[in-house]
């Protein structure tokens, strides 16, 4: 409660409007209607004057919109004695501005959080081998540093240790930990493996990879043009028309009251109320469907999307290795799986986790390994029920067994198995394409999206393989974060929606017209820089977001049209002298009610939208492998990394 009060006090105009309303109501209830009128009218005039000052500044800069209509509405309602209507306009105006300020503050806070996640300390190796902990900003090129197990690499470095296994998934798009040898480049923000390593700084913190990602996010957010509010597109012509009609009625009739009678039914409530109510309904329905939209402007952009770009691993694919094939030689497949899992369950390697998880899903974990020994960069071996089992790379298993080693299909990685000196087969692992990916692409096309694009750091052949499975139109491969930003900026069909999940996607999510983060398992940096966050691990929600955005915009425009048509009709009638100001004020409330009731339809799906969702659910789901471990990327930084990544063989 205290936090809510502090937040509310950040918006003094909103608080003052509510307080004025309470004071006015109290005066009315105590039999002092005149005092209530003067109190509310005086407050409304002050708000109108403040707003007029800002409006004049905007007009000088060439900007105009609903503020002009709001000032006119406040002045006219006060002039004809409709002080409560004036207060409602003040509340709508100040509330909308407060929401805009809140959204801007949220964006700044999220960037601050991204900065907080950056490496902050480094351990410098000084004379005598001692360690000195220093702020990462004090690291200079040539410093020798120690990186402990599972820590973040503080700056871009060159590896001095013999070997290292690093998780670079959040930076480069590699879904598996990668092996590095002495002299190789190591990127800041990468997660070290299970062994401490020594490195030499080759760049200062400000020039390192993680900081470059943060800088890209900052630049992308700052470069986004402010979105023109829906009502602003209608406010100016409506205001000019209303004023012209009011002045014309006055001049023709010679009666100045005609001016007030016309203006009292020309309040901007259909514009101020209809769109926000529809947007709140649409955002509420999106939230119920696992999609969080941070600002109403993003909802408008969703409805107009013409190009959708996707990251690959963790977005189009599941972002983790899964067993997709077993090939046993001379024994049942279940026995091969049991033997492999019996020794792999003692390993922390991601591929070992995948093998054990697959075995558990089939109840094939009854055997227990003994005397299990890990051979760095090759594999693992141990005794299982009196049999010697080796598991690892093709080269390692071939050196321990007899028989020809088989190769898994392209697009997969083989974990090979040997039993008692004989080759026993392999388990093929891959990062599978999401089952809903193809149906999602088809739904987006039917919704009016002209082009779907894949933007990935993976190699071209893997990227095209996945794109063909998913039904994607355009493929851009081997891209760094800055390349993705340039690619999105260069896409011709606007607006562009970008869907991603990793830290390296944060800059492109920020620069896209609509950035959509897969937030269920993705990085916080991606979610923070995005305009929309999908909280469920379901890619089809991106298509659902577009459909709901389109439905919301249709309802909002319909509600505005209803309000404008009714208001124009009342203005014309008032111009003839047939509508007194008091009756006009009441009828304007009827107009507002009609707009609100229609706008609330955004809470419900249309028949066409319901049919499309059913069609997506009914379409055949895509199945198949997606990528090799050497050219894909993970959704999150894994806390456990083994030092034997080299035991696997990536297929070309």
Residue pairs with C-beta under 8 A, 6 or more apart in sequence:
8 14
8 15
9 15
10 101
11 94
11 98
11 101
13 47
13 90
13 94
13 97
13 98
14 91
14 94
14 95
14 98
16 43
17 43
17 47
17 87
17 90
17 91
17 94
18 91
20 39
20 40
20 43
20 87
21 40
21 87
21 91
23 36
23 39
24 36
24 39
24 40
24 83
24 84
24 87
25 36
27 33
27 35
27 36
27 39
28 36
36 83
37 81
37 83
40 83
40 84
40 86
40 87
41 78
41 83
41 86
43 87
43 90
44 74
44 77
44 78
44 83
44 86
44 87
44 89
44 90
45 74
45 75
45 78
47 74
47 90
47 93
47 94
48 71
48 74
48 75
48 78
51 67
51 70
51 71
51 74
51 93
52 71
54 67
55 64
55 67
55 68
55 71
58 64
58 65
58 67
59 68
64 232
64 236
65 228
65 229
65 231
65 232
65 233
65 235
65 236
66 229
66 231
66 232
66 235
66 268
66 271
66 272
67 93
68 235
68 236
68 239
69 235
69 236
69 238
69 239
69 268
69 271
70 89
70 92
70 93
70 268
70 272
72 239
72 242
72 243
72 263
72 266
73 86
73 89
73 263
73 266
73 267
73 268
73 269
74 86
74 89
74 90
76 260
76 263
76 264
76 266
76 267
77 83
77 85
77 86
77 89
77 264
77 267
77 585
78 86
79 260
79 263
80 260
80 261
80 263
80 264
80 581
80 585
81 581
82 264
82 581
82 585
85 264
85 267
85 585
85 588
85 589
88 269
89 267
89 268
89 269
89 272
92 269
92 272
92 273
92 276
93 272
96 272
96 276
99 295
99 296
103 294
103 295
106 294
107 221
110 528
110 529
111 214
111 217
111 218
111 221
111 528
111 529
113 524
113 528
114 214
114 217
114 506
114 524
114 525
114 528
114 529
115 214
117 524
117 525
118 136
118 189
118 210
118 211
118 214
119 136
119 152
119 153
119 154
119 155
119 188
119 189
119 205
119 210
120 135
120 136
120 154
121 133
121 134
121 135
121 136
121 154
122 133
122 134
122 135
122 136
122 138
122 139
122 143
122 145
122 154
122 155
123 131
123 132
123 133
123 134
123 145
123 146
123 147
123 148
124 131
124 132
124 133
124 134
124 139
124 143
124 144
124 145
125 131
125 144
125 145
125 146
125 198
126 132
131 146
136 154
136 155
136 205
137 204
137 205
137 206
139 145
139 154
139 155
139 201
139 204
139 205
140 201
140 204
141 201
141 202
141 203
141 204
142 200
142 201
143 200
143 201
144 160
144 198
144 199
144 200
144 201
145 154
145 155
145 157
145 198
145 199
145 200
145 201
146 196
146 197
146 198
147 153
147 154
147 192
147 196
147 197
147 198
147 199
148 192
148 196
149 192
149 193
149 194
149 195
149 196
150 191
150 192
150 193
150 194
150 639
150 640
150 641
151 191
151 192
152 188
152 189
152 190
152 191
152 192
153 166
153 186
153 187
153 188
153 189
153 190
153 191
153 192
153 199
154 188
154 205
155 188
155 201
155 202
155 203
155 204
155 205
155 208
156 185
156 186
156 187
156 188
156 201
156 202
156 203
156 207
156 208
156 209
157 185
157 186
157 188
157 199
157 200
157 201
157 202
158 183
158 184
158 185
158 186
158 199
158 200
158 202
159 180
159 181
159 182
159 183
159 184
159 185
159 186
159 197
159 198
159 199
160 182
160 197
160 198
160 199
160 200
161 182
161 195
161 197
161 198
161 199
162 181
162 182
163 179
163 180
163 181
163 182
163 376
163 377
163 643
164 179
164 180
164 181
164 186
164 192
164 193
164 195
164 197
165 177
165 178
165 179
165 180
165 193
165 194
165 195
165 641
165 642
165 643
165 644
165 645
166 177
166 178
166 180
166 186
166 190
166 191
166 192
166 193
166 641
167 177
167 178
167 190
167 191
167 193
167 634
167 637
167 638
167 641
168 174
168 177
168 178
168 187
168 190
168 191
169 175
169 176
169 502
169 633
169 634
169 635
169 636
169 637
169 638
170 189
170 502
170 503
170 504
170 523
170 525
170 634
170 636
170 637
171 187
171 189
171 190
171 209
171 210
171 213
171 503
171 504
172 187
172 457
172 480
172 504
172 633
173 311
173 312
173 313
173 456
173 457
173 458
173 502
173 504
173 632
173 633
174 457
174 629
174 630
174 631
174 632
174 633
174 634
175 313
175 314
175 319
175 320
175 321
175 431
175 627
175 629
175 632
175 633
175 634
176 321
176 350
176 351
176 629
176 630
176 632
176 634
176 645
176 648
177 193
177 350
177 638
177 641
177 642
177 645
178 630
178 645
179 377
179 645
179 646
180 186
185 202
186 199
187 208
187 209
187 210
188 203
188 205
188 208
188 209
188 210
188 211
189 208
189 209
189 210
189 213
189 503
191 637
191 638
191 639
191 641
192 641
193 641
193 642
193 643
194 348
194 640
194 641
194 642
194 643
195 643
205 211
210 503
212 481
212 482
213 481
213 503
213 504
213 506
213 507
213 525
216 481
216 482
216 485
216 506
216 507
216 510
216 511
217 506
217 507
217 510
217 525
217 529
219 507
219 511
220 485
220 507
220 508
220 510
220 511
220 529
221 510
221 529
223 511
224 510
224 511
227 297
227 300
227 301
229 275
229 297
230 275
230 300
230 553
230 556
230 557
230 560
231 268
231 271
231 272
231 275
231 560
234 271
234 560
234 564
235 268
235 271
238 266
238 268
238 271
238 564
239 266
239 268
241 568
242 262
242 263
242 266
242 571
243 263
245 262
245 571
245 572
245 575
246 258
246 259
246 262
246 263
246 266
246 571
246 575
247 259
248 575
249 258
249 259
249 261
249 262
249 574
249 575
249 576
249 577
250 256
250 258
250 259
253 577
255 577
257 581
258 574
258 575
258 577
260 581
261 574
261 575
261 577
261 579
261 580
261 581
261 584
262 571
262 574
262 575
264 574
264 581
264 584
264 585
264 588
265 567
265 570
265 571
265 574
265 579
265 584
265 585
265 587
265 588
265 591
266 567
266 571
267 567
267 588
269 563
269 588
269 591
269 592
269 595
270 559
270 560
270 562
270 563
270 564
270 566
270 567
270 591
270 592
270 595
271 560
271 563
273 592
273 595
273 596
273 599
274 556
274 559
274 560
274 562
274 563
274 595
274 596
274 598
274 599
275 296
275 556
275 559
275 560
275 599
276 296
277 559
277 595
277 596
277 599
277 600
277 602
278 552
278 553
278 555
278 556
278 559
278 599
278 600
278 601
278 602
279 296
279 299
279 552
279 556
279 602
281 552
281 555
281 599
281 600
281 601
281 602
281 603
282 293
282 299
282 548
282 549
282 551
282 552
282 555
282 602
283 293
283 296
283 299
283 552
284 603
285 548
285 602
285 603
285 604
285 605
286 292
286 293
286 299
286 544
286 545
286 548
287 293
289 541
289 544
289 545
289 548
290 534
290 535
290 536
290 538
290 541
291 532
291 533
291 534
291 535
291 541
291 544
291 545
291 548
292 519
292 532
292 533
292 534
292 535
293 299
293 302
293 531
293 532
293 545
294 530
294 531
294 532
294 533
295 531
298 514
298 531
298 532
299 549
299 552
299 553
300 549
300 553
301 495
301 497
301 513
301 514
301 531
301 549
302 497
302 514
302 532
302 545
302 546
302 548
302 549
302 550
303 546
303 549
303 550
303 552
303 553
304 495
304 553
305 448
305 449
305 495
305 496
305 497
305 513
305 514
305 546
305 549
306 448
306 449
306 450
306 451
306 493
306 494
306 495
306 496
307 449
307 450
307 451
307 452
307 453
307 491
307 492
307 493
307 494
307 495
307 496
307 497
308 444
308 449
308 451
308 452
308 453
308 496
308 497
308 498
308 499
308 542
308 546
309 452
309 453
309 454
309 455
309 487
309 488
309 491
309 496
309 497
309 498
309 499
309 508
309 512
310 316
310 452
310 453
310 454
310 455
310 472
310 498
310 499
310 500
311 454
311 455
311 456
311 498
311 499
311 500
311 501
311 502
311 505
311 633
312 454
312 456
312 458
312 463
312 466
312 626
312 627
312 632
312 633
313 319
313 431
313 456
313 458
313 626
313 627
313 632
313 633
313 634
313 635
314 501
314 502
314 518
314 521
314 522
314 633
314 634
314 635
315 499
315 500
315 501
315 518
315 539
316 433
316 434
316 437
316 454
316 466
316 470
316 472
316 539
316 626
317 431
317 432
317 433
317 434
317 466
317 626
317 627
317 632
318 431
318 432
318 434
319 431
319 501
319 521
319 632
319 633
319 634
319 635
319 636
320 350
320 354
320 431
320 634
320 635
321 350
321 351
321 354
321 413
321 429
321 430
321 431
321 629
322 354
322 358
322 429
322 430
322 431
322 432
323 354
323 355
323 358
323 427
323 428
323 429
324 412
324 428
324 429
324 430
324 432
324 624
324 625
325 408
325 409
325 412
325 427
325 428
326 333
326 336
326 337
326 425
326 426
326 427
326 428
327 333
327 406
327 408
327 425
327 426
327 427
327 428
328 335
328 336
328 424
328 425
329 403
329 406
329 423
329 424
329 425
330 422
330 424
331 419
331 424
331 425
333 425
334 362
334 364
336 417
336 424
336 425
336 427
337 355
337 358
337 359
337 362
337 364
337 427
338 359
338 364
338 365
338 366
338 367
339 367
339 384
339 387
339 389
339 417
339 419
339 424
340 355
340 359
340 389
340 391
340 415
340 417
340 427
341 355
341 356
341 358
341 359
341 360
341 364
341 365
341 367
342 365
342 367
342 368
342 369
342 382
342 384
342 389
343 369
343 372
343 380
343 381
343 382
343 384
343 389
343 391
344 352
344 355
344 356
344 380
344 391
345 352
345 356
345 365
345 369
346 369
346 372
346 380
346 382
347 374
347 380
347 642
347 644
348 640
348 641
348 642
349 641
349 642
349 644
349 645
349 647
350 638
350 641
350 642
351 413
351 415
351 429
351 629
351 648
352 380
352 642
354 429
355 391
355 415
355 427
355 429
356 365
358 427
359 365
367 384
367 385
368 384
369 382
369 383
369 384
369 389
370 382
370 383
370 384
371 382
371 383
372 380
372 381
372 382
373 380
373 381
373 382
374 380
374 642
374 644
375 381
375 392
375 396
375 644
375 647
376 643
376 644
377 643
377 644
377 645
377 646
377 647
378 392
378 393
378 395
378 396
378 644
378 646
378 647
379 390
379 391
379 392
379 393
379 396
379 397
379 644
379 647
380 390
380 391
380 392
380 644
380 647
381 388
381 389
381 390
381 391
381 400
382 388
382 389
383 389
387 419
387 420
388 419
388 420
388 421
389 417
389 418
389 419
390 396
390 397
390 400
390 401
390 417
390 418
391 397
391 415
391 416
391 417
391 418
392 415
392 416
392 644
392 647
392 648
393 416
393 646
393 647
393 648
393 649
394 405
394 407
394 414
394 416
394 426
394 649
395 649
396 416
396 647
397 405
397 416
397 417
397 418
397 423
398 405
398 416
398 423
400 418
400 421
401 418
401 421
401 422
401 423
401 424
402 421
402 422
402 423
403 422
403 423
404 423
405 416
405 423
405 426
406 414
406 423
406 425
406 426
407 414
407 651
408 414
408 426
408 428
408 651
409 428
409 625
409 651
410 465
410 651
410 652
411 430
411 462
411 465
411 625
411 626
411 627
411 628
411 651
412 428
412 429
412 430
412 625
412 628
412 651
413 428
413 429
413 430
413 628
413 629
413 648
413 649
413 650
413 651
414 426
414 427
414 428
414 429
414 648
414 649
414 651
415 426
415 427
415 429
415 648
416 423
416 425
416 426
417 423
417 424
417 425
417 426
417 427
418 424
428 625
429 629
430 625
430 626
430 627
430 628
431 625
431 626
431 627
431 629
431 632
432 623
432 624
432 625
432 626
433 466
433 469
433 470
433 622
433 623
433 624
433 625
433 626
434 539
434 622
435 621
435 622
435 623
436 538
436 539
436 540
436 616
436 621
436 622
437 469
437 470
437 471
437 539
437 622
438 469
438 470
438 471
438 619
438 620
438 621
438 622
439 540
439 616
439 617
439 619
439 620
439 621
439 622
440 539
440 540
440 542
440 543
440 616
441 452
441 470
441 471
441 472
442 471
442 616
442 619
443 540
443 543
443 547
443 612
443 615
443 616
444 452
444 542
444 543
444 546
445 452
446 612
447 543
447 546
447 547
447 550
447 612
448 550
449 546
450 493
451 473
451 474
451 491
451 493
452 471
452 472
452 473
452 474
453 472
453 473
453 474
453 475
453 476
453 487
453 491
454 463
454 466
454 467
454 470
454 472
454 474
454 475
454 476
454 477
455 476
455 479
455 484
455 487
455 488
455 498
455 508
456 463
456 475
456 476
456 477
456 478
456 479
456 633
457 477
457 478
457 479
457 480
457 504
457 633
458 477
458 478
458 627
458 631
458 632
458 633
459 477
459 478
459 631
460 475
460 477
460 478
461 652
462 477
462 626
462 627
462 628
462 631
462 632
463 475
463 476
463 477
464 475
464 477
465 626
465 627
466 472
466 626
466 627
467 475
469 622
469 624
469 626
470 622
476 483
476 484
476 487
479 487
481 504
481 505
481 506
481 507
481 508
482 507
484 504
484 505
484 507
484 508
485 507
485 508
485 511
487 508
488 496
488 498
488 508
488 511
488 512
489 511
494 513
495 513
495 514
496 512
496 513
496 514
497 512
497 513
497 514
497 515
497 516
497 542
497 546
498 505
498 508
498 509
498 512
498 514
498 515
498 516
499 516
499 517
499 518
499 539
499 542
500 508
500 509
500 515
500 516
500 517
500 518
500 522
500 526
500 530
501 517
501 518
501 519
501 521
501 522
501 523
501 526
501 635
502 522
502 523
502 525
502 526
502 633
502 634
502 635
503 523
503 525
503 526
504 633
505 517
505 526
506 523
506 525
506 526
506 528
506 529
507 529
508 515
509 515
509 516
509 517
509 526
509 529
509 530
509 531
510 529
510 530
514 531
514 532
515 529
515 530
515 531
515 532
516 530
516 531
516 532
516 533
516 534
516 542
516 545
517 526
517 527
517 529
517 530
517 532
517 533
517 534
518 526
518 534
518 537
518 539
518 635
519 526
519 527
519 530
519 533
519 534
519 535
520 534
520 535
520 536
520 537
520 538
521 537
521 635
521 636
522 635
522 636
523 635
523 636
523 637
527 533
532 545
534 541
534 542
534 545
540 616
543 616
544 613
547 609
547 612
547 613
548 605
548 609
551 602
551 605
551 606
551 609
552 602
554 606
555 598
555 599
555 601
555 602
556 599
556 602
558 598
559 595
559 596
559 598
559 599
560 595
562 594
562 595
562 598
563 591
563 592
563 594
563 595
566 590
566 591
566 594
567 588
567 591
570 579
570 584
570 587
570 588
570 591
573 579
574 584
579 587
605 613
626 632
628 650
628 651
629 648
629 650
630 650
631 650
